[in-house]
């Protein structure tokens, strides 16, 4: 997420649900891609991505991950304030497993 407050809130919620899990947050697309490359193949990794980021949006990220690396099993969850059924359906068609609003 490119919003620091949203990152902090997501981290807090995830740590409450997964207290032993590692939660990382970044505002930069390149740093995110580096983290994902390092986690490639790790069975417990999950990506939560904002659908609207300045450098690369969540849909572009999903397309890049699905086409560039062996990330077919990597869960990708979109995060957005947009609750339109059409957008949610489109995200699922593009390879995301879920969309949170």
TAGI-V71637 format. One record per residue. RES is the residue in one small letter. D_LAST is the distance of its C-alpha to the last C-alpha in Angstrom with 2 decimals. Layout:
BEGIN
RES/D_LAST, RES/D_LAST
END
This chain:
BEGIN
x/13.35, x/15.90, x/15.18, x/17.29, x/15.72, x/12.23, x/14.36, x/16.27, x/13.51, x/12.05, x/15.74, x/16.57, x/14.04, x/15.12, x/18.72, x/18.57, x/17.68, x/19.86, x/22.62, x/24.87, x/22.43, x/22.53, x/19.47, x/19.91, x/18.05, x/19.32, x/18.90, x/21.35, x/20.89, x/24.46, x/24.08, x/21.01, x/23.12, x/25.99, x/24.04, x/22.94, x/26.56, x/27.81, x/25.58, x/26.38, x/27.65, x/26.39, x/25.17, x/22.76, x/20.85, x/17.15, x/15.37, x/11.87, x/11.74, x/10.25, x/10.52, x/12.63, x/15.41, x/19.01, x/21.10, x/19.19, x/15.71, x/13.65, x/15.22, x/18.62, x/18.24, x/17.49, x/20.47, x/22.61, x/22.02, x/22.66, x/25.77, x/27.31, x/27.26, x/27.56, x/23.90, x/23.59, x/22.77, x/20.40, x/16.89, x/14.36, x/10.61, x/8.54, x/6.03, x/5.14, x/5.13, x/6.61, x/6.01, x/9.54, x/10.93, x/13.24, x/11.03, x/9.40, x/13.06, x/14.41, x/12.48, x/13.89, x/17.20, x/17.33, x/17.27, x/13.90, x/13.75, x/10.08, x/6.64, x/3.80, x/0.00
END
